[in-house]
Amino acid sequence: MRVPPSERWESFGTHLHRFEAPDLYLVRIRGNVMDEDMRTQIEALRALGERTGGGLFWIADVSAMGSLTPQARRAAAAHEFADVRDVLRGSAVVGASFTTRVVATLLIRAVRSLEPHKIRPVAFVETEAEARVFLKAYRRHGAGVAAAP
């Protein structure tokens, strides 16, 4: 397992990620997302959840994303990563194209079908500032169940 990201941007594949205390995981996706890229993010979320002792919020900037490979989609939906879904308190996706929103929405629904009682808020927004505003509301209110795609 890799060391989880620090508070400075670190690369994994063609992408970047970092942690912002107390509970925010930020990712900048550049190019295609492969199986190993998805697994790196899942491992980072798991390790950061352990480090913080609580839930995490996730902002993913996908404005420069290519495609999400079938292997990466399967990795995200795999039962072996159910504990990571417990760590996530809310997510925001920045700069998603129409196609990316459709694929992400399908992936979210697939994951939720495995554990429908664990719905977490997800928003598709245009800027990181909008993402922060969206997640701030859930941080304040304990990240309860919310409507999402």
Backbone bond lengths (Angstrom), bond angles and torsions (degrees), N, CA, C in turn:
res aa  C-N    CA-C-N  psi(-1)  N-CA   C-N-CA  omega(-1)  CA-C   N-CA-C  phi
1 M - - - 1.441 - - 1.525 110.17 -
2 R 1.298 115.45 142.16 1.456 121.34 177.89 1.522 110.42 -79.22
3 V 1.312 115.35 160.74 1.462 121.02 173.42 1.524 106.99 -72.92
4 P 1.337 118.39 134.70 1.466 119.12 179.66 1.528 110.71 -63.47
5 P 1.318 116.55 158.42 1.465 119.31 -176.68 1.523 112.52 -63.46
6 S 1.313 114.05 152.65 1.462 120.89 177.34 1.525 108.15 -97.38
7 E 1.319 116.27 -164.65 1.464 120.00 -179.23 1.523 112.61 -83.87
8 R 1.320 117.46 5.64 1.470 119.62 172.79 1.529 107.41 -112.11
9 W 1.322 116.25 154.26 1.460 120.28 -179.64 1.522 109.96 -64.03
10 E 1.327 116.22 132.02 1.454 122.97 177.66 1.517 108.01 -129.16
11 S 1.330 115.92 146.44 1.458 119.04 -178.05 1.519 111.72 -91.95
12 F 1.319 114.12 151.48 1.466 123.31 167.33 1.522 104.53 -144.59
13 G 1.307 115.33 116.70 1.461 119.55 -171.05 1.523 108.96 61.28
14 T 1.308 116.86 -130.82 1.469 121.57 178.10 1.526 111.85 -93.94
15 H 1.321 117.61 5.63 1.459 123.59 -172.33 1.531 111.15 -107.13
16 L 1.323 115.31 170.14 1.467 121.89 177.67 1.517 109.61 -128.40
17 H 1.345 115.46 150.05 1.464 119.25 171.66 1.520 109.74 -150.70
18 R 1.343 114.06 159.70 1.464 120.78 176.40 1.516 109.13 -158.66
19 F 1.315 115.38 165.77 1.457 123.13 177.89 1.516 108.31 -112.46
20 E 1.315 116.52 137.94 1.453 122.36 177.29 1.529 107.44 -122.65
21 A 1.318 116.20 113.21 1.467 121.11 -178.53 1.523 109.75 -60.26
22 P 1.305 119.04 144.62 1.465 124.85 9.00 1.527 114.57 -93.28
23 D 1.352 119.21 -14.20 1.463 118.02 -168.35 1.531 114.88 -157.04
24 L 1.325 118.20 31.11 1.462 120.15 -175.47 1.527 111.56 -119.95
25 Y 1.325 115.36 125.50 1.462 123.14 175.54 1.525 106.94 -106.39
26 L 1.337 116.13 122.54 1.463 121.82 -179.13 1.517 109.96 -113.92
27 V 1.332 115.47 138.13 1.457 121.57 -179.25 1.524 108.57 -133.86
28 R 1.312 116.09 138.38 1.464 122.21 171.63 1.522 107.15 -118.36
29 I 1.305 115.11 110.00 1.455 121.46 -177.47 1.527 108.75 -89.11
30 R 1.314 115.88 126.42 1.464 123.16 -179.77 1.522 108.50 -127.72
31 G 1.319 116.82 108.49 1.456 119.95 -179.77 1.517 112.16 91.51
32 N 1.315 115.91 -163.05 1.465 121.85 -177.15 1.522 111.31 -71.96
33 V 1.324 115.48 147.92 1.465 121.71 176.53 1.521 107.42 -102.66
34 M 1.311 114.70 115.55 1.457 121.96 -179.39 1.532 109.25 -96.54
35 D 1.313 115.30 170.73 1.461 122.05 178.31 1.535 110.89 -52.59
36 E 1.325 116.97 -48.83 1.470 121.14 -178.21 1.528 111.39 -62.74
37 D 1.329 117.95 -35.64 1.468 121.52 178.07 1.526 110.38 -64.44
38 M 1.330 116.96 -43.76 1.461 121.10 179.51 1.519 109.81 -65.13
39 R 1.319 116.59 -42.45 1.467 120.04 179.93 1.535 111.11 -64.72
40 T 1.325 117.25 -36.37 1.469 120.71 177.15 1.525 109.91 -61.61
41 Q 1.320 117.18 -43.89 1.461 120.20 179.30 1.528 111.29 -65.57
42 I 1.321 116.27 -41.34 1.465 120.41 179.21 1.522 110.17 -63.34
43 E 1.325 117.09 -44.07 1.473 120.65 177.80 1.525 111.06 -63.27
44 A 1.330 116.76 -39.36 1.468 120.33 179.00 1.522 110.13 -63.62
45 L 1.324 117.23 -45.04 1.466 120.56 178.93 1.530 110.91 -60.68
46 R 1.320 116.11 -43.00 1.472 120.23 179.75 1.535 110.25 -62.48
47 A 1.331 116.84 -48.83 1.466 120.96 -178.17 1.526 111.31 -65.38
48 L 1.331 117.69 -41.03 1.467 120.26 179.45 1.519 111.22 -67.64
49 G 1.320 116.98 -35.69 1.459 120.24 175.56 1.515 111.44 -61.71
50 E 1.335 116.37 -40.59 1.465 120.61 177.03 1.526 110.51 -67.12
51 R 1.336 115.69 -41.03 1.468 120.16 -178.56 1.528 111.38 -63.25
52 T 1.329 116.70 -42.93 1.461 120.33 -176.25 1.524 112.43 -83.32
53 G 1.330 116.56 -20.71 1.446 119.71 -178.53 1.523 112.90 73.12
54 G 1.310 116.66 12.35 1.461 120.38 -179.88 1.502 110.48 -152.54
55 G 1.309 115.70 -164.84 1.447 121.00 -178.29 1.518 112.85 -78.74
56 L 1.322 114.12 164.20 1.461 121.65 179.70 1.513 110.54 -123.92
57 F 1.316 114.61 153.13 1.457 122.40 168.72 1.521 106.68 -108.02
58 W 1.343 115.87 151.45 1.452 121.01 -172.98 1.519 109.44 -133.12
59 I 1.327 116.20 125.40 1.465 121.86 171.98 1.518 106.81 -114.27
60 A 1.336 115.54 122.91 1.460 121.53 178.81 1.518 109.03 -117.47
61 D 1.326 116.69 114.41 1.456 121.92 175.09 1.521 107.06 -87.98
62 V 1.322 115.75 109.97 1.462 120.67 -176.83 1.529 111.52 -112.05
63 S 1.319 116.52 18.80 1.467 120.41 -176.68 1.531 112.77 -62.40
64 A 1.331 117.96 -22.79 1.468 121.26 178.46 1.532 111.64 -114.19
65 M 1.331 116.13 20.52 1.459 120.70 -178.30 1.522 110.80 -75.81
66 G 1.319 115.32 143.85 1.459 121.84 171.78 1.514 108.08 -88.44
67 S 1.326 116.01 -116.98 1.464 119.59 179.71 1.525 110.51 -109.85
68 L 1.320 114.05 161.72 1.454 122.71 175.78 1.524 105.53 -104.57
69 T 1.328 117.37 113.63 1.458 120.00 -175.03 1.534 110.26 -67.63
70 P 1.328 117.41 155.59 1.467 120.28 176.69 1.532 112.05 -56.17
71 Q 1.334 116.76 -36.60 1.473 120.19 178.93 1.529 110.71 -65.14
72 A 1.321 117.46 -38.03 1.470 121.03 178.27 1.523 110.16 -67.30
73 R 1.322 117.65 -40.04 1.472 120.88 177.55 1.526 110.16 -62.99
74 R 1.326 116.69 -43.39 1.462 119.80 178.72 1.524 111.09 -63.77
75 A 1.327 117.02 -39.27 1.472 119.86 179.32 1.528 110.44 -62.20
76 A 1.323 117.21 -41.65 1.464 120.55 -179.49 1.518 112.10 -65.72
77 A 1.323 117.57 -32.79 1.458 121.59 -176.92 1.532 113.33 -92.36
78 A 1.324 117.69 -5.13 1.468 121.65 -174.78 1.518 112.01 -61.89
79 H 1.319 114.91 140.77 1.463 120.92 179.94 1.533 111.76 -62.22
80 E 1.331 117.52 -29.36 1.464 120.72 -178.64 1.528 112.43 -62.44
81 F 1.336 116.75 -14.90 1.465 120.68 -179.34 1.524 112.55 -106.68
82 A 1.334 117.14 17.47 1.460 120.52 -179.47 1.525 111.47 -59.07
83 D 1.322 118.03 -34.06 1.460 120.62 179.88 1.525 111.96 -62.95
84 V 1.329 117.15 -29.04 1.465 121.07 179.18 1.522 109.70 -69.53
85 R 1.323 116.60 -36.71 1.469 119.42 176.80 1.527 110.39 -62.48
86 D 1.329 117.41 -30.12 1.465 120.59 176.16 1.522 111.53 -68.55
87 V 1.323 117.74 -30.11 1.462 123.06 -178.35 1.531 111.39 -74.74
88 L 1.324 117.10 -34.77 1.466 120.37 -176.58 1.522 112.02 -72.16
89 R 1.320 115.26 127.43 1.463 120.93 177.31 1.519 111.43 -102.57
90 G 1.316 118.07 -19.35 1.452 122.03 178.45 1.510 109.90 176.04
91 S 1.333 115.64 154.42 1.465 120.80 -177.66 1.516 110.29 -140.04
92 A 1.321 114.63 152.01 1.457 121.11 173.65 1.517 108.01 -135.32
93 V 1.331 115.25 136.11 1.454 122.14 -179.24 1.521 107.25 -111.47
94 V 1.323 115.97 121.60 1.468 122.52 -174.80 1.522 110.44 -101.07
95 G 1.338 115.61 131.80 1.456 121.08 169.98 1.509 116.33 70.63
96 A 1.316 117.64 28.77 1.459 120.32 -177.82 1.529 111.09 -75.56
97 S 1.315 115.73 135.45 1.462 120.84 172.99 1.526 108.50 -71.38
98 F 1.313 116.21 168.56 1.463 120.00 177.60 1.523 110.60 -56.03
99 T 1.325 116.93 -47.48 1.458 120.95 -179.15 1.524 111.41 -61.77
100 T 1.329 116.74 -42.62 1.465 120.18 178.59 1.524 110.97 -63.71
101 R 1.332 117.22 -40.90 1.478 120.16 177.73 1.527 110.57 -61.06
102 V 1.324 116.64 -41.88 1.464 120.28 179.79 1.526 110.20 -63.38
103 V 1.333 117.24 -49.11 1.467 121.05 -179.57 1.530 110.39 -62.31
104 A 1.329 116.89 -45.02 1.465 120.60 -179.38 1.525 111.07 -63.98
105 T 1.311 117.23 -41.43 1.464 120.52 178.67 1.526 110.74 -62.34
106 L 1.328 116.76 -41.33 1.464 119.88 177.29 1.526 111.04 -64.13
107 L 1.333 116.97 -41.20 1.456 121.05 178.34 1.535 110.46 -63.85
108 I 1.319 116.67 -44.41 1.475 121.12 178.75 1.523 109.86 -59.45
109 R 1.312 116.52 -45.45 1.475 119.78 179.93 1.520 111.30 -64.50
110 A 1.330 117.51 -37.86 1.464 120.15 178.33 1.521 110.89 -64.01
111 V 1.321 116.06 -44.96 1.465 120.15 178.92 1.526 110.06 -63.60
112 R 1.317 116.64 -43.30 1.472 120.09 179.43 1.512 112.57 -64.85
113 S 1.316 117.46 -29.44 1.460 119.12 179.00 1.528 110.74 -65.92
114 L 1.330 116.37 -26.10 1.463 120.41 176.78 1.520 111.38 -73.75
115 E 1.327 117.01 -34.56 1.463 122.09 -177.93 1.529 109.89 -143.98
116 P 1.332 117.02 73.21 1.464 120.07 -174.16 1.528 114.45 -64.13
117 H 1.310 118.40 -21.73 1.463 121.07 -179.97 1.528 112.78 -78.36
118 K 1.315 117.46 -3.64 1.460 120.93 -178.21 1.525 111.25 -113.68
119 I 1.318 116.32 52.44 1.461 120.65 -179.54 1.516 109.18 -75.24
120 R 1.329 115.83 129.95 1.456 122.65 177.23 1.519 107.96 -119.40
121 P 1.324 116.77 147.80 1.469 119.05 -178.99 1.521 112.24 -68.33
122 V 1.326 114.88 138.71 1.465 122.57 176.77 1.522 106.88 -136.79
123 A 1.328 116.26 135.18 1.465 120.78 177.25 1.512 109.74 -129.98
124 F 1.320 116.02 145.32 1.457 122.70 171.47 1.517 105.80 -105.99
125 V 1.340 116.13 117.49 1.464 121.80 -175.56 1.525 109.61 -130.11
126 E 1.323 115.34 168.45 1.466 120.02 -177.90 1.528 114.08 -90.88
127 T 1.354 117.36 -27.23 1.461 120.08 -175.55 1.525 111.50 -132.48
128 E 1.327 115.09 159.47 1.458 119.77 175.92 1.523 110.86 -64.06
129 A 1.322 117.21 -35.06 1.467 120.73 178.01 1.528 110.53 -59.83
130 E 1.327 117.39 -43.62 1.465 120.75 177.28 1.531 110.56 -63.30
131 A 1.311 116.75 -38.98 1.461 121.38 178.96 1.526 110.16 -61.71
132 R 1.312 116.20 -44.21 1.468 120.34 -179.52 1.528 111.34 -63.96
133 V 1.316 117.23 -40.27 1.474 120.85 178.52 1.531 109.47 -63.52
134 F 1.329 116.56 -45.57 1.463 121.24 179.38 1.529 110.85 -58.40
135 L 1.329 117.06 -49.04 1.460 120.55 -176.38 1.528 112.55 -72.39
136 K 1.310 117.45 -30.07 1.461 120.91 179.52 1.535 111.27 -58.94
137 A 1.318 116.28 -39.38 1.465 120.07 178.86 1.522 111.04 -62.19
138 Y 1.309 118.51 -39.69 1.461 121.55 179.60 1.520 111.84 -74.84
139 R 1.297 117.31 -32.49 1.460 120.57 177.23 1.535 108.85 -63.67
140 R 1.314 116.16 -42.96 1.470 121.93 -179.54 1.526 112.21 -64.69
141 H 1.320 116.74 -36.06 1.462 120.79 -173.84 1.522 113.21 -103.78
142 G 1.304 116.82 18.65 1.464 119.85 174.98 1.514 114.85 76.12
143 A 1.328 117.04 13.78 1.467 122.01 175.77 1.515 112.53 54.47
144 G 1.314 116.08 53.71 1.462 120.50 177.71 1.515 111.47 -71.39
145 V 1.297 115.91 -179.30 1.457 122.12 -179.98 1.508 109.53 -65.82
146 A 1.317 116.22 137.25 1.455 121.17 -178.13 1.512 110.13 -142.02
147 A 1.306 115.47 161.60 1.472 120.47 175.97 1.523 108.91 -71.16
148 A 1.292 116.00 145.50 1.455 122.32 179.41 1.512 108.45 -156.03
149 P 1.318 117.87 175.31 1.458 119.83 -177.47 1.520 113.20 -57.13
